[in-house]
Structure formats: C-alpha cells, structure tokens
C-alpha cells in the first residue's frame, strides 16, 4: 500500500536546502551589519565588513581556479585571517586545512603532501618552519603570507603575495555558489600522529552546521556574546566556534598568544563573556601576579576539555569570577561532543561530592545522536554501575566522514556501526559517562587493571600538585607498575615519599605509584600532556 505521506511531497528547492554553517554569517551580516564581528588589537570589523571580506576572499580563490575539493592549508594564530578562512575557503567548495602552529617541518610537509594543498597561507611568525616544510614536501602550492599590521612579526618573507593582496584580487559582492551537498567536506584536521603518520579527519558541512547550534546550547551563548580566542582555532576548527558565533552575532576577540595580562586586560576592557581552553589556560589565569589581574564585573563562562580540573582549581576559578563547564570529545567528533551538564541540585552538595560529579565527562551533546559504553569484544553495553569498564563509542551527525585517503583506518574506527573512540570508561546509573583511560594507557600490574586517570586524580587532590601524569613502567615482577610524573607549585619541600604516602592513603595500595618524578610535563600546543613521551621516559628510569 502506498504511503500517502510519500506522494507529491518531494524535496524541492523551496523546502530542502543543504545545511552549511556559511549561512550563519550571511544571516548575521544581513540582520546585524553594524555589530562588531571581530576585534584584533585596535582593529575592528562589523558583520557587514566581515561578510564582504569573506566573499572577497572566496572570489579571489575562485579567480585562481580553486573550487570543490581543493585544499587550502593555513598556518595562522588566532587572528582575523583565520576567521575569514573558515568562511572564504568553503564558500567556493574548497576544504580548509588548519595546521598546528607548533609542529615540526617534517610533519607539516607530510600533511601538505598528503592533503595535496593547492594554496598555503602562512603567518610571518611561522615562515621559518614553513620554509623548511615546503622544501621537504613534493607539492607546488601558491604561497600567501599574512603580515600582521597590529602585531608585526619577524621572519623571512616566503610568499608569492601578501594576504591583503590576495583579497584585493576578489570581489566583495561575490555571489558565492553555495554547496551542492551538505555531505561535502568543509575541513580537514590531522590527528597528532603519536603512533605512525597523522590521520586526516574530514568534517562535512552538515556536522559543522549542527555543531554551530549545539555549541550555542551547551555553552549558553546568548545573543551578542563576546568570545575570547584562547583556544587555538587550528584545533578541531576551534571546536567549531568560528561558525557558532555567527549564529548569535557574537564578537570574536582575537589573541595571538595566551598571556595572563593580555587576557585579563581584554576581558575587563571588552566585556568578555566566554572563552574555551585546556586546563593550562586556567593555571595561567590563577597563577597570574596581582599586577596582571583585573577585576571582572560579571561571571565569565569557561569551557574546558582534557582532564577534569581538580577541586582546588575549580574553587580558584569560581573565586576569580569564572564558571567552568567540562566537555569531552575528539578530533573525530568535531571537538566537544560530550558535556558535563550540571544539575542545579548538585550545587547544594559539599565540595567533595561536587568535585566527584564534575570529574565525569557527562552526557551527549545536543547534536550527537548516541553515546554509550560497550564491551568492544561483544559490542554489548556494559552495566550502568559506574564500575564496569568498556569502550566509549559515538554515533551521529557530528562524527567525522572518515579519515582522508585511509579506508583501512576509517573502516576500523567505524566497526559495527559505531565510532570507536579508543577511550575506556564507565557508565553511571544516571547516564553520565566517565573516562577511566585510553586503551593504550591502562596499566596492567600483576594481572590487575589500573586506571591511570584514577591515580592522577589522587595526585591532583594534593594541594601542592599542579599537574600530574601516570604511565606504565616495565617491571620484572609485576609486568608493569604505575610511574607518576608531577609538577608542583612554587617552592616546596614535597618529596617522592610524601606523595607515595599520600597516594597510599587515597588508593588501593597496588595502584600507588612505585616511582614519582618531579619535572615539567611535555604538553601539546593545546595543553594536553604527551603521555607517549613519558612512556618512553619511564622505560629509562
């Protein structure tokens, strides 16, 4: 029998348009053309000007023959050109590839060659490393150099033309063509490559569009928020916030480098309402000197990822005028796809119980269809008891298209209809997920599984510990034992034995680190601790 809802009710241009976050900017430029879109030093642009510059950028790319599927690689700090690239590049169907500004020439060369980059836009600050990378890469892209008029940088000039000269080739009234399919690629983001070559994660327009709205809800972005760019825009496209801000005509406050005084001055002078960042940004703010700090008149929303902040950090941030929200995600899920959605009744709990709930990664983002913890062998859900460990898995429209030119890795990650994160965790009775470890970070000592995260949480509870990472150290008797690397606050007489005793008071004895090393922890540009470096270090101790 024919379903009457399938008859004469077809998709057509009047009722079905491919979803793309590019339409957010067009809307804000139409409705709020005079509202400030971005601030960079003393330079400001309205939404009308921002949209015109993005169209001019797109027009210039089109005139140079770039179009659907062509990759434009950019190595830029958090500056207006980076924002413009998030719109101008995909306006012609091209794909934006943002490069981590702390990578070495060999890794950059790999990415450029693998992506088959047609154009590279480079800030003068990174010209030296890009010059070496281009020598190594077997490609011949157009090189465009950005010279920051607000904060001039030193470095060689390697471009064929300057960024503003490129824009001058375009038409600010360019009637950009739009996209054919919301499944079209919008961005290419490479993973860190800690094991083998980096993998290129491909985002599509639909996912970026949905993340635009999901961030609005999860980050409580009301109309015209003021957002400070402490999170690198090269990291998961800044968690898609370059697109999200246009939904609510927010103001982007650009920031070349994360420095305490600059952050406090901007927050106070511009009325910042939101910022995102790793825990290292919180430490930067809390450890600022008195002459660097400024009083904040309103509460600032701070969204953080990576390890859950310890109770002392959360208390310090609250006292300083910040409300911290913890999120979790991966490059493969467009950045944050799980949020610790706080319930009002939890605010009545004591500090320890509040901290226990804040330590959980949380529930699925509004744009994620499913989040679960499964036994990776049976693909059955683990009991929701907060104890049984399984693999955290995702399903939905904010999961990547797949890995660029890597069908094997794509198929492996999407096995049995789920995206396999590689993260081990538990499901609590109320549906909140909590990470226990990466599958490669679990420590197996005498046949017992030890969660490195659990040991780190015990270390973080010590008032003098500011950063901690626990890895497996080979052991002739036990196979592996926990080895801790820690950073401590200022001058302290804290000893290795002091911390071992502390851990024995807070953990089962077999989980206590057998060795503790005091040293600065190696971190990525986004503040994540590089455990692979520490694992190698532990082998030599």
C-alpha positions as CSV (number, residue, x, y, z in Angstrom):
1,X,0.0,0.0,0.0
2,X,1.3,3.4,-1.0
3,X,2.1,5.7,2.0
4,X,0.2,9.0,1.3
5,X,2.9,10.9,3.0
6,X,5.3,9.8,0.3
7,X,3.1,11.1,-2.6
8,X,3.5,14.6,-4.0
9,X,5.6,15.6,-1.0
10,X,9.1,15.5,-2.5
11,X,12.1,17.5,-1.7
12,X,12.4,20.7,-3.8
13,X,14.4,24.0,-3.6
14,X,11.6,25.6,-1.6
15,X,11.7,23.1,1.2
16,X,15.1,21.4,1.2
17,X,18.5,23.3,1.3
18,X,21.8,21.6,2.1
19,X,22.8,22.6,5.6
20,X,26.0,24.7,5.9
21,X,27.4,27.0,8.6
22,X,28.3,29.5,6.0
23,X,24.6,30.7,6.0
24,X,25.1,31.8,9.7
25,X,27.4,34.6,8.6
26,X,25.2,35.7,5.7
27,X,22.2,36.0,8.2
28,X,24.1,38.0,10.8
29,X,25.6,40.3,8.2
30,X,22.1,41.0,6.9
31,X,20.4,41.5,10.3
32,X,23.3,43.0,12.3
33,X,25.6,44.6,9.7
34,X,26.8,47.3,12.1
35,X,27.5,44.9,15.1
36,X,31.2,44.2,15.8
37,X,32.2,40.8,14.4
38,X,35.8,40.8,15.5
39,X,38.4,42.8,17.4
40,X,42.2,42.5,16.8
41,X,44.3,45.0,18.7
42,X,42.9,48.4,17.7
43,X,41.3,47.0,14.5
44,X,37.6,46.2,14.4
45,X,35.3,45.0,11.7
46,X,31.5,44.8,11.7
47,X,29.5,41.8,10.5
48,X,28.8,43.6,7.2
49,X,32.5,44.2,6.6
50,X,33.4,40.6,7.8
51,X,31.0,39.1,5.3
52,X,32.2,41.2,2.5
53,X,35.9,40.3,3.2
54,X,35.0,36.6,3.3
55,X,33.2,37.0,-0.1
56,X,36.2,38.8,-1.4
57,X,38.5,36.0,-0.2
58,X,36.2,33.4,-1.9
59,X,36.1,35.4,-5.1
60,X,40.0,35.6,-5.2
61,X,40.2,31.8,-4.7
62,X,37.7,31.3,-7.5
63,X,39.6,33.5,-9.9
64,X,42.7,31.5,-9.2
65,X,40.8,28.3,-10.2
66,X,40.3,26.8,-6.7
67,X,37.0,25.1,-6.2
68,X,35.3,22.0,-4.9
69,X,37.6,19.5,-3.2
70,X,40.7,21.7,-3.4
71,X,42.6,22.0,-0.1
72,X,43.7,25.4,1.2
73,X,46.2,25.0,4.1
74,X,46.6,27.7,6.7
75,X,49.2,28.1,9.4
76,X,47.9,31.1,11.4
77,X,47.4,32.1,15.0
78,X,44.0,33.3,16.3
79,X,43.8,36.3,14.0
80,X,41.1,37.7,11.7
81,X,42.6,36.0,8.6
82,X,41.9,32.6,10.4
83,X,38.3,33.5,10.9
84,X,38.0,34.6,7.3
85,X,39.5,31.3,6.1
86,X,36.7,29.4,7.9
87,X,34.2,31.1,5.6
88,X,36.0,32.2,2.4
89,X,37.6,28.8,1.7
90,X,34.4,26.7,1.9
91,X,32.3,29.3,0.1
92,X,33.8,28.0,-3.2
93,X,33.6,24.4,-2.1
94,X,37.2,24.2,-1.2
95,X,38.4,22.4,2.0
96,X,40.1,24.2,4.9
97,X,43.2,22.5,6.4
98,X,44.4,24.3,9.6
99,X,47.9,23.4,10.7
100,X,49.0,23.1,14.3
101,X,51.5,26.0,14.7
102,X,53.8,24.0,16.9
103,X,54.6,21.2,14.5
104,X,58.0,20.4,13.1
105,X,58.8,20.8,9.3
106,X,58.6,17.0,8.6
107,X,55.1,16.6,10.0
108,X,53.9,19.8,8.2
109,X,55.4,18.5,5.0
110,X,53.6,15.2,5.4
111,X,50.3,17.0,5.9
112,X,50.7,19.3,2.9
113,X,51.7,16.5,0.6
114,X,49.0,14.1,1.9
115,X,46.4,16.9,1.6
116,X,47.7,17.9,-1.9
117,X,47.4,21.5,-0.8
118,X,46.8,24.0,-3.7
119,X,47.4,27.1,-1.6
120,X,49.2,27.7,1.7
121,X,48.6,30.8,3.8
122,X,51.3,31.4,6.4
123,X,51.7,34.0,9.1
124,X,55.2,35.6,9.2
125,X,55.7,34.1,12.7
126,X,55.8,30.6,11.2
127,X,57.6,31.4,8.0
128,X,60.9,29.8,9.0
129,X,59.3,26.4,9.8
130,X,57.1,26.5,6.7
131,X,60.0,27.3,4.5
132,X,61.7,24.1,5.6
133,X,58.5,22.1,5.2
134,X,57.9,23.3,1.7
135,X,61.4,22.1,0.8
136,X,60.5,18.6,2.0
137,X,57.0,18.5,0.5
138,X,56.6,17.3,-3.1
139,X,54.0,19.9,-4.0
140,X,54.0,23.3,-5.5
141,X,51.2,25.4,-3.9
142,X,50.6,29.1,-4.1
143,X,52.2,30.6,-1.0
144,X,50.4,33.6,0.6
145,X,51.9,35.4,3.6
146,X,50.0,37.2,6.3
147,X,51.8,40.2,7.8
148,X,50.0,41.3,10.9
149,X,49.5,45.1,10.9
150,X,48.5,45.2,14.5
151,X,51.3,42.9,15.9
152,X,54.2,42.8,13.4
153,X,56.3,39.6,13.5
154,X,59.9,38.9,12.5
155,X,60.6,36.2,9.9
156,X,61.5,35.7,6.3
157,X,59.1,36.6,3.5
158,X,58.4,33.4,1.6
159,X,55.1,34.3,0.0
160,X,54.3,34.9,-3.6
161,X,51.9,37.6,-2.5
162,X,50.7,39.1,0.8
163,X,47.3,38.2,2.2
164,X,45.7,41.6,1.6
165,X,46.9,41.5,-2.0
166,X,45.2,38.2,-2.5
167,X,42.0,39.6,-1.2
168,X,42.3,42.7,-3.4
169,X,42.0,40.3,-6.4
170,X,38.5,39.4,-5.3
171,X,35.0,41.0,-5.4
172,X,33.4,41.8,-2.0
173,X,30.0,41.4,-3.7
174,X,30.9,37.9,-5.0
175,X,27.8,35.8,-5.3
176,X,29.3,32.6,-3.9
177,X,27.8,29.5,-5.3
178,X,26.8,27.6,-2.1
179,X,27.3,23.9,-1.7
180,X,25.8,21.0,-3.7
181,X,25.5,18.6,-0.8
182,X,25.7,19.0,2.9
183,X,27.9,15.9,3.0
184,X,30.6,17.8,1.1
185,X,33.8,18.2,3.0
186,X,34.3,21.6,4.8
187,X,37.5,20.9,6.8
188,X,40.5,18.6,7.1
189,X,42.1,18.2,10.6
190,X,45.1,16.0,11.2
191,X,45.4,14.0,14.4
192,X,48.5,14.2,16.5
193,X,50.2,11.2,14.9
194,X,51.7,9.8,18.1
195,X,51.6,6.4,16.6
196,X,52.6,6.4,12.9
197,X,51.7,9.1,10.5
198,X,48.9,11.6,11.4
199,X,45.4,10.7,10.1
200,X,43.4,13.4,8.2
201,X,39.9,13.7,9.8
202,X,37.3,15.0,7.3
203,X,34.4,17.2,8.5
204,X,31.3,17.9,6.4
205,X,29.0,21.0,6.2
206,X,26.1,19.2,7.9
207,X,28.2,18.4,11.0
208,X,29.7,21.8,11.2
209,X,26.2,23.4,10.9
210,X,24.8,21.2,13.7
211,X,27.8,21.9,15.9
212,X,27.1,25.6,15.4
213,X,23.7,25.2,17.2
214,X,24.9,22.6,19.7
215,X,27.7,25.0,21.0
216,X,25.1,27.7,21.5
217,X,23.1,25.5,23.8
218,X,25.9,23.8,25.6
219,X,28.0,27.0,26.2
220,X,25.0,29.2,27.0
221,X,25.8,31.6,24.2
222,X,23.1,34.3,24.4
223,X,22.6,37.0,21.7
224,X,25.8,39.0,21.0
225,X,28.2,37.1,23.3
226,X,31.9,38.3,23.5
227,X,34.2,35.4,22.9
228,X,37.9,35.4,23.6
229,X,40.1,33.2,21.5
230,X,42.3,31.4,24.0
231,X,41.6,28.0,22.3
232,X,43.7,27.6,19.1
233,X,41.5,27.8,16.0
234,X,43.6,25.1,14.4
235,X,42.4,22.7,17.0
236,X,39.2,21.0,15.6
237,X,38.4,24.3,13.9
238,X,38.3,25.9,17.3
239,X,35.7,23.4,18.4
240,X,33.5,24.9,15.6
241,X,33.1,28.2,17.5
242,X,34.2,30.3,14.4
243,X,30.9,29.2,12.9
244,X,28.9,29.1,16.2
245,X,29.5,32.8,17.0
246,X,27.8,33.8,13.7
247,X,24.5,32.2,14.8
248,X,24.1,34.7,17.6
249,X,26.2,37.6,16.0
250,X,28.8,37.3,18.7
251,X,32.1,39.2,18.8
252,X,35.3,37.3,18.3
253,X,38.2,38.8,20.3
254,X,41.4,37.6,18.6
255,X,44.5,36.8,20.6
256,X,47.9,35.9,19.2
257,X,49.3,34.3,22.4
258,X,47.9,33.2,25.7
259,X,49.4,35.6,28.2
260,X,47.8,36.4,31.6
261,X,48.0,40.2,31.5
262,X,46.7,40.4,27.9
263,X,43.8,38.1,28.8
264,X,42.7,40.0,31.9
265,X,43.0,43.3,30.2
266,X,40.9,42.2,27.2
267,X,38.3,40.5,29.5
268,X,37.9,43.7,31.5
269,X,38.0,46.2,28.6
270,X,35.9,44.2,26.1
271,X,33.4,42.6,28.5
272,X,34.3,39.1,27.5
273,X,31.5,36.6,28.3
274,X,33.0,33.3,27.1
275,X,36.3,31.5,26.4
276,X,37.5,28.0,25.9
277,X,40.7,26.3,26.7
278,X,42.7,23.5,28.2
279,X,43.5,23.4,32.0
280,X,46.8,25.1,31.3
281,X,44.8,28.3,30.5
282,X,43.2,28.1,33.9
283,X,46.6,27.7,35.5
284,X,47.8,30.7,33.6
285,X,45.0,32.8,34.9
286,X,45.1,31.6,38.5
287,X,48.9,31.9,38.7
288,X,48.9,35.5,37.4
289,X,50.5,38.1,39.5
290,X,48.4,40.8,41.2
291,X,49.6,43.5,38.8
292,X,48.5,41.3,35.9
293,X,45.0,40.6,37.2
294,X,41.9,42.8,36.6
295,X,38.6,42.6,38.5
296,X,35.8,41.1,36.4
297,X,32.4,42.7,36.9
298,X,30.4,39.7,35.5
299,X,30.9,35.9,35.6
300,X,32.8,34.6,32.6
301,X,31.9,31.2,31.2
302,X,35.0,29.0,30.7
303,X,34.6,25.7,28.7
304,X,37.5,23.3,29.3
305,X,38.4,19.9,27.9
306,X,41.1,17.3,28.7
307,X,41.4,16.0,32.2
308,X,38.8,17.2,34.7
309,X,40.1,20.1,36.7
310,X,40.9,19.3,40.3
311,X,38.7,20.6,43.1
312,X,41.3,23.3,44.1
313,X,41.4,24.7,40.5
314,X,37.6,24.8,40.2
315,X,37.4,26.6,43.5
316,X,40.0,29.1,42.4
317,X,38.3,29.7,39.1
318,X,35.0,30.3,40.9
319,X,36.6,32.8,43.3
320,X,38.2,34.6,40.3
321,X,34.8,35.0,38.6
322,X,34.7,32.1,36.2
323,X,32.0,29.4,35.8
324,X,33.8,26.2,34.5
325,X,32.0,23.7,32.2
326,X,33.8,20.5,31.4
327,X,33.5,18.9,28.0
328,X,34.9,15.9,26.2
329,X,35.4,14.9,22.6
330,X,37.9,14.0,19.9
331,X,39.1,15.5,16.6
332,X,36.9,12.8,15.0
333,X,33.8,14.3,16.7
334,X,34.3,17.9,15.7
335,X,35.7,18.7,19.2
336,X,33.4,18.6,22.2
337,X,30.6,16.1,21.8
338,X,30.0,15.3,25.5
339,X,29.2,17.8,28.1
340,X,29.1,17.6,31.9
341,X,25.6,19.1,32.0
342,X,25.3,20.5,35.5
343,X,22.1,19.9,37.5
344,X,21.0,22.6,39.9
345,X,20.6,20.2,42.8
346,X,24.3,19.3,42.6
347,X,25.2,22.8,43.7
348,X,23.8,22.0,47.1
349,X,26.3,19.2,47.6
350,X,29.6,19.6,49.6
351,X,32.8,20.3,47.7
352,X,34.0,16.7,47.5
353,X,30.7,15.4,46.1
354,X,30.5,18.3,43.6
355,X,34.1,17.5,42.5
356,X,33.1,13.9,42.0
357,X,30.3,14.9,39.6
358,X,32.5,17.4,37.8
359,X,35.1,14.7,37.2
360,X,32.6,12.9,34.9
361,X,32.7,13.7,31.2
362,X,28.9,13.8,31.0
363,X,26.2,13.2,28.5
364,X,25.9,13.5,24.8
365,X,25.9,16.9,23.1
366,X,22.6,18.1,21.7
367,X,23.8,17.3,18.1
368,X,25.0,13.8,19.0
369,X,22.5,11.0,18.4
370,X,24.0,8.3,20.7
371,X,26.8,7.9,23.3
372,X,27.4,4.6,25.0
373,X,30.0,2.4,26.7
374,X,30.3,-1.0,25.1
375,X,32.3,-4.1,25.6
376,X,34.5,-3.9,22.4
377,X,34.6,-7.7,22.1
378,X,30.9,-8.4,22.3
379,X,29.6,-4.9,21.4
380,X,27.1,-5.2,24.2
381,X,26.5,-2.3,26.7
382,X,28.4,-2.6,30.0
383,X,26.3,-2.4,33.2
384,X,25.5,1.2,34.1
385,X,27.1,0.7,37.5
386,X,29.9,3.3,37.4
387,X,32.4,0.4,37.8
388,X,32.4,-1.8,34.7
389,X,34.9,-0.5,32.1
390,X,34.2,-0.6,28.4
391,X,35.0,1.5,25.4
392,X,33.3,4.8,24.8
393,X,31.5,4.9,21.5
394,X,29.7,7.5,19.4
395,X,27.1,7.6,16.7
396,X,25.6,10.7,15.0
397,X,25.9,13.6,12.6
398,X,28.9,15.2,14.4
399,X,31.1,12.1,13.8
400,X,33.6,12.6,11.0
401,X,33.1,11.5,7.4
402,X,36.2,9.4,7.9
403,X,40.0,9.5,7.5
404,X,41.2,11.2,4.3
405,X,42.7,8.6,1.9
406,X,42.8,5.9,4.6
407,X,40.0,3.4,4.1
408,X,41.5,0.9,6.4
409,X,41.6,3.2,9.4
410,X,38.1,4.5,8.6
411,X,36.6,1.0,8.5
412,X,38.4,0.0,11.7
413,X,37.1,3.1,13.6
414,X,33.5,2.6,12.3
415,X,33.3,-1.2,13.0
416,X,29.8,-2.5,13.7
417,X,28.1,0.9,13.2
418,X,29.8,2.8,16.0
419,X,32.7,5.2,16.1
420,X,35.3,3.5,18.4
421,X,37.0,6.2,20.4
422,X,39.7,4.1,22.0
423,X,38.8,5.7,25.3
424,X,37.9,3.4,28.2
425,X,35.2,4.5,30.6
426,X,32.2,3.6,32.7
427,X,28.5,4.4,32.5
428,X,26.9,5.7,35.7
429,X,23.3,4.9,36.6
430,X,22.2,8.4,35.7
431,X,23.6,8.0,32.2
432,X,26.7,10.1,32.7
433,X,29.9,8.8,31.2
434,X,33.2,8.9,33.0
435,X,36.6,8.2,31.4
436,X,39.0,5.8,33.1
437,X,41.8,5.7,30.5
438,X,42.9,5.5,26.9
439,X,43.0,1.8,25.9
440,X,46.8,2.2,25.4
441,X,47.2,3.9,28.8
442,X,45.6,1.3,31.0
443,X,48.3,-0.2,33.3
444,X,48.2,-3.9,33.9
445,X,50.1,-4.8,37.1
446,X,50.2,-8.4,38.3
447,X,47.1,-9.1,36.1
448,X,45.1,-6.2,37.7
449,X,43.9,-3.2,35.6
450,X,44.9,0.2,37.0
451,X,43.3,3.3,35.6
452,X,46.0,6.0,35.2
453,X,43.3,8.6,35.5
454,X,42.2,7.3,38.9
455,X,45.8,7.6,40.1
456,X,46.2,11.1,38.6
457,X,43.0,12.2,40.4
458,X,44.5,11.1,43.7
459,X,47.7,13.1,43.0
460,X,45.7,16.2,41.9
461,X,43.9,16.2,45.3
462,X,47.3,17.0,46.9
463,X,47.3,20.8,47.4
464,X,50.8,21.3,46.1
465,X,50.4,19.3,42.9
466,X,49.6,21.4,39.8
467,X,49.9,18.8,37.1
468,X,50.2,15.0,37.0
469,X,50.5,12.2,34.5
470,X,50.8,8.5,35.3
471,X,52.1,5.9,32.8
472,X,53.2,2.2,32.9
473,X,56.8,1.4,33.8
474,X,58.0,-2.1,32.8
475,X,58.6,-4.2,35.9
476,X,60.3,-7.7,36.0
477,X,58.0,-8.9,38.8
478,X,54.6,-7.3,38.1
479,X,54.9,-6.7,34.3
480,X,54.0,-3.0,34.8
481,X,53.8,-0.6,37.7
482,X,52.4,2.9,37.8
483,X,55.0,5.7,37.4
484,X,54.0,9.3,38.1
485,X,55.4,12.5,36.7
486,X,54.3,15.6,38.5
487,X,54.6,19.4,38.6
488,X,54.3,21.2,41.9
489,X,53.5,24.7,42.9
490,X,56.4,27.1,43.6
491,X,58.9,26.3,46.4
492,X,58.0,23.2,48.2
493,X,59.7,20.6,50.3
494,X,57.3,17.9,49.0
495,X,59.3,14.6,48.5
496,X,58.7,11.5,46.5
497,X,57.9,9.5,49.6
498,X,55.5,12.2,50.8
499,X,53.4,11.7,47.6
500,X,53.7,7.9,47.7
501,X,52.3,8.0,51.2
502,X,49.6,10.4,50.1
503,X,48.6,8.0,47.3
504,X,48.5,5.0,49.7
505,X,46.1,7.0,51.8
506,X,43.8,7.7,48.8
507,X,44.1,4.5,46.7
508,X,44.3,0.8,46.9
509,X,48.0,0.0,47.6
510,X,48.6,-1.9,44.4
511,X,47.5,1.3,42.5
512,X,50.0,3.5,44.2
513,X,52.9,4.7,42.0
514,X,56.2,2.9,42.7
515,X,58.1,5.9,41.5
516,X,57.4,9.6,41.3
517,X,59.4,12.0,39.1
518,X,59.2,15.8,39.7
519,X,59.7,17.6,36.3
520,X,57.9,19.8,33.8
521,X,55.5,17.7,31.8
522,X,55.6,17.7,28.0
523,X,52.5,19.2,26.5
524,X,50.9,19.8,23.1
525,X,50.1,23.3,21.9
526,X,46.5,22.8,23.3
527,X,47.8,21.9,26.7
528,X,47.4,18.1,26.6
529,X,50.0,16.1,28.3
530,X,52.0,14.0,25.9
531,X,51.9,10.6,27.6
532,X,53.7,8.9,24.8
533,X,56.8,10.9,25.7
534,X,56.5,10.0,29.3
535,X,56.1,6.3,28.5
536,X,59.4,6.3,26.7
537,X,60.9,8.2,29.6
538,X,59.6,5.7,32.1
539,X,61.5,2.9,30.3
540,X,64.8,4.6,31.1
541,X,64.2,5.1,34.8
